[in-house]
Amino acid sequence: MQRFGFTLVLFGLALILGVVGILLTDGMAPGRIAPGFAAVAAATGGILIVGGLRFLERGRTDFHLG
């Protein structure tokens, strides 16, 4: 499960970085990517990251101090 979670986090980060890279270069040639598509892609990347972190945290024990 941890490998799957790590993979989800990596894909989410790659997706967000790809969208940011395309939007940064979009200033030179406007209209290459639709803003709605960029927003959906960034949101999907965020969901992948959160889902991957949930898989990474599964199975850990809670440590109580005190």
N, C-alpha and C positions, 0 to 999 in steps of 0.2 A: 504494500500500500504506500509506503514511503517513496518508492521509486516512481509510482504513478503520480503522487502528489508533486514530487520534484519536477517531473515532466510537465505537468500542468502549469506550474509556476514559470518554468522556462518558456513555454509556448505563450503564456500570457504576457511576459515581459518582452518577448520578441515581437509579438503583435503590436503592443503599445509603442515600442521603439520604432517599428516600421512605419506606423501611422504618423508618428511625430516627425520622422525623417522625410516622409513624403510631403507632409504639410509644410515643413521648412523649405523644401525645394520647390513647393508649389508657387511660391512668390515669384519665381522667375518665369514660370509658364502657367498662369492661372487657369483653372478649370480642369486640371488633370484628375482631381478626385472631388467627389461631391461631399459637402460638409456633413450631410446626414449619414453617409457611409462611414466617414471618419469617426463620427460620434458613436455609431453602432459598433464599429471595430474596436474603438477604445473601451467601450463598456464591456464588450465580450472579453477583451484582455483582462479587465479588472475582475470579471466573474471567474475567469480561469485562475487568476492569482489567488483569489479568496478560496475557491474550491480546492486548489492545490495545497494551500496552507492548512485547510481543515483536514485533508488527508495526512499531511505531515504531523499534525498534532494528535491524530487519533492514536490511542493506545498509550499515551503518556499518562503517568500518574500525577495526581495533584499533590503538591508538597504543602503541608500546613505548618506554619511557624507558630510556635507557642504552645 
